[in-house]
Amino acid sequence: MGLRDFDLDAAVDDWTEYYLGNGPSLVVFLVLNAAAFLVGVSFYVHSDPALSDLPTFLYPLFGDSPAALALMTLSAATLLPNLGRRVADAPVNRPLAYLHTLAFVWLVKYGVWTVVALNLRPDLYVGFSGAALWDYWGIMLTHAGFLALALVVPRYGATTKGALGFALTLALVNDVFDYGLGYYPPLKYEAGALLAGITVALSFLAVFLASRAFDRLPDATETARERPASHNR
């Protein structure tokens, strides 16, 4: 089979079914995501400003990438009760739709954001010493991996209009916190209006992509409208 015949969508479906539909590989996947979350938390513990400078309830707004990984870990953990059945047949309800949507949006937004932020000032990051290799290539490639994780979530999740609206609202609140209060992820330069504008645009883009990637569950208002009709049948 040539590259031209390669079907990415089918490959992601097969990967998801094989690795997230089997108990041992799903557990490994969860452990790896949890470990990556702890690495991310460690970064924010030792950064300036640090987690210790903020009230505990604001940690998720400051630690953007760890929050994305935590949401992904929780999202994938909902597959544990589904083991033995197809991943694509995993049950989805409204609370899960909110979780899966938030996981997707945060992964897309902060995966792309990190790549963009590092490359706005590559002169401060690109290098070939041990520290520079991690500060640029390591961080950029691991965060680009967020996009691969995001591809998996719609294979077993769904969304609603309410979940999309909630994700957009929370993402914009996060943007106000980051740039209005100055608690954006630590960088080697001051984030200006350009990065702030890009971040807001990414909030809208990530939610738009979620609206296209996920199947839809009916919202509560739509369900309520349907009930009288079904009752009169």
Stockholm file with secondary structure:
# STOCKHOLM 1.0

chainA/1-233         MGLRDFDLDAAVDDWTEYYLGNGPSLVVFLVLNAAAFLVGVSFYVHSDPALSDLPTFLYPLFGDSPAALALMTLSAATLLPNLGRRVADAPVNRPLAYLHTLAFVWLVKYGVWTVVALNLRPDLYVGFSGAALWDYWGIMLTHAGFLALALVVPRYGATTKGALGFALTLALVNDVFDYGLGYYPPLKYEAGALLAGITVALSFLAVFLASRAFDRLPDATETARERPASHNR
#=GR chainA/1-233 SS CCGGGCCHHHHHHHHHHHHHSSHHHHHHHHHHHHHHHHHHHHHHHSSSSCGGGSCGGGHHHHCHHHHHHHHHHHHHHTTGGGTTSCGGGCCCCHHHHHHHHHHHHHHHHHHHHHHHHHHHSGGGTCCCSHHHIIIIIIHHHHHHHHHHHHHHGGGTCEECHHHHHHHHHHHHHHHIIIIISSCSCCCSSCCCHHHHHHHHHHHHHHHHHHHHHSEECCCHHHHHHHHHHHHHC
#=GC SS_cons         CCGGGCCHHHHHHHHHHHHHSSHHHHHHHHHHHHHHHHHHHHHHHSSSSCGGGSCGGGHHHHCHHHHHHHHHHHHHHTTGGGTTSCGGGCCCCHHHHHHHHHHHHHHHHHHHHHHHHHHHSGGGTCCCSHHHIIIIIIHHHHHHHHHHHHHHGGGTCEECHHHHHHHHHHHHHHHIIIIISSCSCCCSSCCCHHHHHHHHHHHHHHHHHHHHHSEECCCHHHHHHHHHHHHHC
//
